[in-house]
Amino acid sequence: MASSGSRMSPRQKMINLMYIVLTAMLALNVSSDVLDGFTQVEEGLDLSNQTVARRNDAVYHTLATAADNNPDKAAGWHRRAKELRDEASRLVGMIDSLKLAIVRYVDGDDATLDHIDNRENLEASSVVMLNPLTRNGERLRHSIESFRTIAAEAVSDSIKRRGIASMLSTDGKRTEGSDVERRWENIRFENQPVVAAVALLTKLQNDILYSEGEALSSLLASVDAGDVRVNSLKAFVIPESRYVMRGSRYSADIVLAALDTTARPVMVIGGRRYEPGVARYEFSPAASGEFTLKGSLEVPLGDGSVASHPFESGYTVIEPTAAVSATMMNVLYAGIDNPIEIAVPGAATEQVTATMTGGQLTRNAGHWNARPDAKVSEAVIKVSVNGHGAVQPVATHTFKVRQLPDPSAYIAVGSADGRTERYKGGRPIAKASLLASKGLGAAIDDGVLDIDFKVQSFETVFFDSMGNALLEKSDGADFSRRQLEQFRRLSRGKRFFISRIKAIGPDGSERTLSPVEVIVN
């Protein structure tokens, strides 16, 4: 039976860490994906609350059974446990009412916590929690302080008492550069988005239920109702995280459940024996991928022999990565391959699969190309991870589908340094360069897209000395013999126009392009 000691569970650490990270990201005013992250955290916290509540019910049931079986020994502890649960239940219910009030303020009287439409609203939490008439935030603070006192008094371990006091702290803080102390409720709920306020309140419920569980376990231990005879030992690896960025540190606690406190086990990893009592193993991964940490704990027995207890734990090292996206450029172009990046932190490339509606999605050596159909207005890409024999959906992303913009027509001419330039009109061009050119091309080359179109036909318009327009048709994309003859007759400073340019793009659509004015140098 493992001793909880003074540490929170890894799950509780992860919940707290996720909330802190998302709060910091929100302060940076990043994309709406952060609001989705708060929604996921709130859902995870809600599931965690249900789990902790069931655990608390089990502990309380055990204590109630002990009071029924031995009232003289356990009745007093059971009475204190009932008072604690009543206060926790009242406080959790109060927070549920406040969450619903915040959501209904922005989504209407029929709104529920299951689906929040106006997640980004910054007014609701302030109105509901900081209204000087209702004083909901102040009432919540006083209720937390009352529950904190009851829970801390029920815990015999001084370290755990300090942990509960820190977890349920309602102290105010002074703002930088000011002597004014902001109250707890103002710090938590002023100008908070609805989804963040709801997640914060759900985390507060998690802290309350966790503190209730610690207090109930302490009360149960006081009557020895939870004592059992240990007949099995097992080694555990408790990492701070199973996912590690390459170059960062992997950190894990390696402990032996039900360990005799008078014994000092020896940790053995990779053939190396550590000093007795050392239980923390750290190293810096040099490569990314999935790995397994193996070793054993050797425990000296009373008869002088040594018992070895092996342990094994998997961990994943991932490359340092960051997701950066421009929300205004969330567009795919129809009829062409749009390169996209799809990656899931913690999952190997071969484990990631994706599908797309409204087109085709293909992968080539870790890179993806999305080709939307010409008739759709949006394409949805769904990403899944195939791990441990099961396929798990992880993300859905919707892209708007747009037709390619019109290309620009150009004459390909050689430059002095041997390169080929695209002459698009509006400035003088050497007559020799014009005569050396074969014909007309078209492309989108705006620095973002680089897509060639095929010119089908065009016309040139020349003007004689009387101002009459002379039209000559091309030979497909090439200059015709008559057009080249007209070029030879042009003198310095003369100009002509290329018009009625027809071109077909890779998406199969025919475009009529803007005319090009050519000035002969």
N, C-alpha and C positions, 0 to 999 in steps of 0.2 A: 504494500500500500504506500503510494508516494506521498511525501509530505509537501504541502503547498508552500511552506516557508513564508517568506515575506514578499515573494514575487507574484505579480499578476500572471495569469495564463498567457501563453503566446497568442491565443486568439484575441484576448483583451488588449494586448499590446498592439496587435495589428489593427484592430478597430480604431484605437486612439491615434495611431500613426496615420491611417488613411484619412481621418477627419482633419488632422493638423495639416497634412499635405494639400488637401483640397481647399482648406481655408486659405492657405498661403497662395495657391494658384488663383483663387477667386480674387484676392487682393491685387493681383497683377492684371486683372480685367482681360483674361484670355478668352478663347472661344466658348461657344455654348456647350462644347463637350464637357466642360467643368461642371455645368449644371446637371448633365447626365451622370457625371461621376458622383455628385451629391445624392442623386436619386438612387444610384446603386448602393452607396454607403447606407442610406436610410433603409433600404430594403434589407441589406445585410444585418444592420443593427436590429431591425424588427425581428428577423429570424433568430438572432442571438438572444434577444430578450425572451422569446418564447422558450428557447432552450434553457436559459438561466432560470426562468420562472418554473419550469418543470423540475429542474434540479432542486430549487428551493422548496417546491411542494413535497418532493421526496424526503428531504431532510426534516421538514416540519412534521410529516406523517410519522417518521421514525421517532421523533421526539414526543409526539402525541401518544404513540404506542407505548413508549417507555413510561410516560406519566400514568397511563391506564394500568400498566403492569406493576409499577412501583410508585404510587402517588407520594409516599413520604420522601422519596429521593428525587423525583423528577417533576412533581407538580409545580413547584416554584419556578423552575426553568421553563416549563411549558407556558406558564402564565406570561412570563416576560417575552417569550417567542411570539405569543398571540398578539400582544401589544405592538411588538415590532412589525409583524405582518399587517396588522390593521393600519398602522401609520404608513407603511410602504404602499399598500394597496390604495389608500386615499390619495397619496402623493402621485402615484402613477396615473390614477384616474384623472386627477386634476390636470396633469400634463397632457393627457389625451384630449381633454376638453379645450385646452389652449391651442394645441396643434390644429384641431378642427376649426376653431374660431379664426385662426390665421388664414387657413385655406378658404373658408367660406367668405372671408372678407374680400378676397380677390376673384373667386370663382362662383359666388352665389350661394344661396341657402341650401341648394341641393348637392353641393360639392362634397366629395369624399376624399380621404387621404390616399386612396388607391390610385387616383389619377389627378395630377395638379396641372392645370392649363397655364396659369400665369406664374411659372416658377421663378422668373427673374424679378418680380415685383419687389421694390425696396421699401414700400410704405407699410405693408400689412403688419409685419412683425412689430414695428414701432407703435402703430396705432393700437394693436391689441395688447401689447405687453407694457408700453410706457405711457398709456393714457392716464393723466393725473386723477381722473374720476374713478376709473375701475381699479387702477394700481395693481394690475395682474402680476407684473414683474416683481413688484415689492412683496406681494403676498406669496408668490412662488419662492422668493428668496428666504422669507421667514419660515416657510414650511420645510425647505431643505435644511435650514439650520436646526429646526426642531428634530427632524428625522436623523440628522447627522449626530446629534447628542445621544439619542436613544441607541443608534447602531454602535457608536463608539463605546458606550458604557457596557454593551453586551459582549464586547470583544476583550479577551483577557491578554492577548499578545500586544505589547506596546508598539511594536513595529507595524502591525496590521492596523492598530488604532490610528497611527500617524498616516498610514496610507489612505484610510477612509476619510480622515480630516482633509487631506490634500485633494482627494478625488472629488469631494463634495464642498470644496472651499467656495465661499461666496464673498471673498474679500474684494474690495474695490482697488483701483489702480490710478496712479497719477499719470496724466498725459505728459509727454516730453515737452519740456519748456514751460510747464504750467504747474502751479501749486494746487490746482483744483483736482480733487480725487473723483474719478468717475465711478459710479455705482456698478455693482455686478450686473444688474439687469440692463444698464445702458451699454456696457461693453459687449454683452451677448446679443442684444436684439436691435440695437440702433442701426438703421440702414442695412439690414441683412436681407438678402433675397429670401423669398418664401421657402424655396427648397432647402436653403442652408439653415433657416430657422427651425424648420421641421426636423431636419437631420440632427441639429443641435439638441432639440428637446428629446428626440429619440435616444441620443447618446446619453442624455441626462437620466432617462429612464433606465438605460443599461447600467449606469453607475449606481443608481439606487438599488436595482435588483442585485448587482454584484455585491454591494455593501450589505444588503439584507442576507445574501447567502453566506458571507463571511461571518456575520453576527450569528446566524442560525447554526452554522457549523461549530462556532465557539460555544454556544449554549449547549449543543448536543454533546460536545466533548466534555463539558463540565459534569455531565451525569454518567460519563463512560458508556453511553448508549451506542457509540460508534466503534468501540474497541473490537477488534477481531484478532485471532491468532494468525500470525504471518507464517505461511508455509511455502512461499514461492518468492524468488528474487528475479528481477529482470532489469537489464540496463536500457537506458533511453538516451537518445541524442535530442537536445532541444535547441535548434538553431534559431538565431534571431530572424533569419529569413532563409527560405529554401531557394531564393533567386538572388544571384549575386552578379553585379556588373564586373566584367573583366577589369582588373586593376584595383578594385576595391577589396575590402577584407571580408572573409567568411568568418563568422563568429558563432560558436555554439557552446551550450552547457551540456556536459555529459555527466549524467547522474545515475545512481542506482536506487531504484524504488525500494522502500522499506529498509533502508540502510541503517545499521546500528550506529549511533552517533559516536560511539567510542572507537569505531573502526575507521581506518584511513585507507581507502582503496587506491590501487596503483593503476593509472591509465596507460594502456599499451596501444599505440597506433603505428602501423607500418613498421613494426619491429622495434620501435623506440619506446623505452619505458620512461615515464615521467615521474617526478617527485611524488611521494605519497600525499594524498589529499588534494593534488592539483586536478581540477575538474573542468577547466576551460581550455579549449583547443582553438587556435587561430592560425590562419595562413592566408596568403594572397594568391588567388587562382591566376594561372598564366595563360589559360586558353578557355574558350567558350565551349559549351556542350553540357551533356548530362553525365554526372559522376556519382560515385558511391563512397561514402566514408565508412570504413570498417575498422573495428578494433575490439578491445575487451577491457573490462575492469576486473582486477584481481583483488579479492578480499581475503585478508588473513582470518582463519578460523581459530576457535579456542584451543583446538588440539595441535596447533602449529602448522596445519596444512593450509593450502591456499585454494579458494574457489574462484574459478574464472568465469565471468559472465560476458559473453560476446554481445556486441551491438552493431547495428548497420543502419544507415540512413542515406537516402538519396538527396542530391541537391543539383541545381541547374545554374550554370554560369552563362550569363548573356552579355552581348556586346553593349558598350555604352550607347544609348540611343535616346532620341527625343523626337516627339511628334510635333511638327510645325505645319500648319495649314492656313491658307488664305480663304476665308469663308466667302468672299465675293468672287472667287475663281473656281467655285465648285461646279465645273462644267466639263462635259465630254462632248466631242464633236462627232456628228453622225458620219458613218461611212468610212472612217479611217481608224487605224490603230492608235489608241491613246495610252501611252505608257503610264502605269500607276504602280505605286509601291504598297505591298500588303505584308505586314509583319505583326506577329503577336509576341510581346515580351514574355520570355520564359518558355516559348515553344520553338522547337527546331523547324527549319524551313520546310522540310518534307512532311511535317505534321500539319501544316496549314493548308486548308482547302478553301476555295471560294467559287461562288456561282453568281451569275448576273441575269436579271430579267431585262427583256428589251434589247437583246444583242448577244454577242459572243465574248467570252472571257477566256483568254489562253495564257499559259505560263511557259516561259522559256528560260531555263537556267536561273530560276529564282526571281525573274522579272515577269511582270504581268502586262498584258495588253488588252484593253477594253475597246470593242468595236460596236457601238450602238447602232441599231437599225435607223434608217432615215425617217421613219414615220412615227417614232416614239418621242415623247416630250421629256421623259425622265427614265433613268436606269437605276435599278437597285442592286447593290452588291452585298451579298451575305457571306460572312467569313466564319469558318468553323475550325476547330482543332481536333485532330484525331489522336487521342492519347489514351493509353491503357485499354485499348480495345473498344472505346466508345467515342462517338462523334459529338462534340459539344459546341453549339453555336456561341460565338463570342461577340459578334458585332454586325450591325447592318448599316450601310451607308447609301444615301440616295444622292445621285448626281442629276443635274439638269442636262438635257441633251439639246445641243444647238447645231444649226447648219453652219458649215464652214463659211467664213466671210469671203467676199469677192477678192480675187487676187489682183495684182497689178501687172499690166503688160510691160515688157521691156525688150530692148534690143541688146543682145550679148555682143560686147565689143572688147577687144584686147587693150590692156593698159600698157604703159611704158615699161613696167617691171615684169611683164609677161603674164600677169594675172588676167582673168576674165571679169569684166565689170558688167553690171546690169544698168543700161542707160534707160531711164524712165521719162525722159523729156524735161522741158523747162529750162535747159541750159544748152550751150553750143556743143556740137559733136563734130569731130573731124570728118571731112568728106571721105577720106581714105578708110577710116574705121567703119563708116556707114556702108561703103561698097564692099568691105571685107566681111561684113556680117551676112549670115545666111538667111535670117528671117526674124520672126517674132516669138518670144517665149512669154510665159505667165507663171506667177508664183505668189504665194503668201510668204513673205520673208520679213515679218515685223519684229523679229527678235524673240518672239514667243513661239510662233509656228514657222516651220520651214517645209512647205508643201507645194509641189509642182503641179501645174495644170497643163493640159494639152490644148494648144491653140488649133482651132479648126479652120478659121478663115478670118480675113480682115480686108479693109480697103484703105488706100492712100488717097489723100485729097491734095492736089497741087493747084496753084493759081497762076494763070498766065499774066502777061503784061496788061491785059484789059480787065483783069480781075475775075475772069471766068474760072470756075472750078472744074478741074480735070480729075475724074475718078479712075482709079486703076485697082483691079482685084488681085488678091494674092494667089499664090499657088499653094493652098493649104496653109501651113505655118511658115512657108518660105516666101521670100520676095519673088515676084514673077519677073520675067524678062523685061516687060514694059515698065514695071516699077523701077528696076535697076537702070534702065535707060533714062528715066526721069531724074534719078539721083545724079547721073553724070552731067545732066544739063544745069544742075543747081549751082548758083554762084554763092560766094561768101555772104552770109547774113540772111540768105533766103530760108524760108521755113515751109513745112508742110505738116499735115495732120494724118495720123493713123486712127481710123474710126471703124465702127461696126465690128469690133473684135469679138469673136465667138470662141469660147474655151470650155472644155469639159474637165471637171475635177475628179479626184479619186473616188468621190462619193457617187459619181455617175450623173450629176446635175450639170446642165449647160448654163453658162453665164454669159451675159453681154457686158463687156468691160468698158471702163471709161476711156475716152480718146487720149492719145499721146501726141503732144506737140513736139516736133523735131526741128531744131535750129541748126543749120549747117554752118560750120566754122570755116 
